[in-house]
Amino acid sequence: MADARAVANRFLDLAREQGKVLTPMQVLKLVYIAHGWKLGLTGEPLIDQPVEAWQYGPVVRDVYNGTRSYGRGPIAAPIPTFAPPLDSGDDSMVRQVFNLYGHMGGIALSNITHMPDTPWAQTYRPGSFGNVIPNSLIAAHYKRLSSERSVASA
């Protein structure tokens, strides 16, 4: 498993390599989506930290705390962390997610995570704060998405 801040920084690196910038909302959603796909495809988590159901979607608190000073603007520097770089398997997952979702804005990514029956929708309760979205729920959701895509492309 990787530190979520290292995953976030890898997304920032990939964006920078393409001459793009990412906002905190984009990074938060990309980290969550990459974690979900890894859980759904391998049964193994990508990140060490829990994902919480906040009002505006799934959030990894360490990533939020590392990016909140940017508000809605682009993230200008890596998130401070002492975490090692991603291993090759995790890096490959992050690259694949970036290739599929990296072109999307924060609102579009948020819309994906807020759809009915998503892990966030099943966990979030208005007025509550910090409810952890169980990895088992995230894994089941992305496993279902994986099988739907396989059927659709067959």
N, C-alpha and C positions, 0 to 999 in steps of 0.2 A: 504494500500500500504506500501511497505517496502523501505528502503533506499537500493539502488543498492549495496553499499559497504557491507551491512549486508548480502545480498544475496551472494555476492562474497565470503565473509568470511565463509558462511555456506558451499559453495562448497569446500573451502579449508579444512574445518573441515572434511567433508565427505571423501575427498581424503586421508587426514592424517589417518583417522580411518582405511583405507584399505592399509596403508603403501605406498601411492602414493604421488606424488607432481604434481602441476599444474603450467603451465606457464601463463604469462599474456594473451597471445592469447587465450589459453583454457578458462580462467576465463571470459574474455570479451565475448566470444562466448556462453559459458554456461549461463551467466546471460541473454544475449539477447534471447537465445532459451527458457529459462524458462519463461521469460516475454511473449514471443510469445505464448507459449502453454497455459499460464494462460489466456491471452487475447482471444485466439481462443476457449478455452473450456468453459470459464465462462463469457467472455465479460468484465472482470475486469482486470486492469493492476496489475502486480506484483510489479513494481518499481515506485518510485516517479519521477525519473529523465528522461529526454528525451533521446531517442536513436538517434544518429547522423550517417549519412552515410559518412564514411571516405573512403579513397582510399582502405584500406585493410579490409573493411567490416563495419558492424554495431558496434558502440562504445558508451558506456556510459562514458562520459568524467570523472566523479568522479572515476570510476573504473580504467580507463586508468591512470589518474594522481596518483592513489594510488599504481599502479603496474609497472609503466614505468621504475623505477630504476632497475628492475630485467632484463630488456632487453628480451632476448629469454630464459633466465634461469628460474629455478623453483622459485616460490614465497616462501620466507622463513619465512614470518611472516604475521599475519592478517593486513588487511588494516585499518588504524586508522579511527575510526568513533565513534560517541556518540549515534548512532542509537540503538534502542532496538532490542532484538533478534526477529526472525521471529515468527509470530503466527503459530499455528498448521497447518492451511490450506496452508499457504505459504511454511512452512517447508516441508509439504508433497509433494507439487509441485516440490520443489527443489530436494528432494530425488528421485522422479520419473525421473526427467530429468537427474540427475546424474547416475541413474541406466541404463538409455538408452544411454546416450552420454558420460559419464565420462571416458570411456575407450578410447575415440578417441583423437588423437593428434590435435594440433592447426591447422595444414594445413587441415586435414580432416573436422574439424568443420568449418573452413573458407570456404571450398569448398561447404558445405551445405548452408551457408548464401549467397554465391555468385552465386547460380544457376540462370538461366534465370527466369524472372518474380517474383523473390523474392522481398520483400519490399526494400531491399538494392539496387537491380538492377533497380528498378523503381524510386528510389530517387537519387542515386549517379550520379553526373555529373563530368567527369574528370576536374581537375583544381579547383573544388569547395571544400569548407571545411566547415563542420559543418551543412550541411542541415539536418534538423530534419526529421526522418522517422515517419510519422503520426501513432499513435496507431491504427487508423481505418484500415490502410493498413496492419499493422502487424496482427491485429485481423482477417481480412479477409483471409490472407494467411494461418494462422494456423488453422482457422476454416475449410478451404478447405482441408488442410492436414489431419485433424481429420476425415472428412467425407470420404476421399479417403482410409484411413486406415480402417475405419469401413466397407466400401464396400469390401476392399481387404480381410478382415478377415471373412466376412460373407459367 
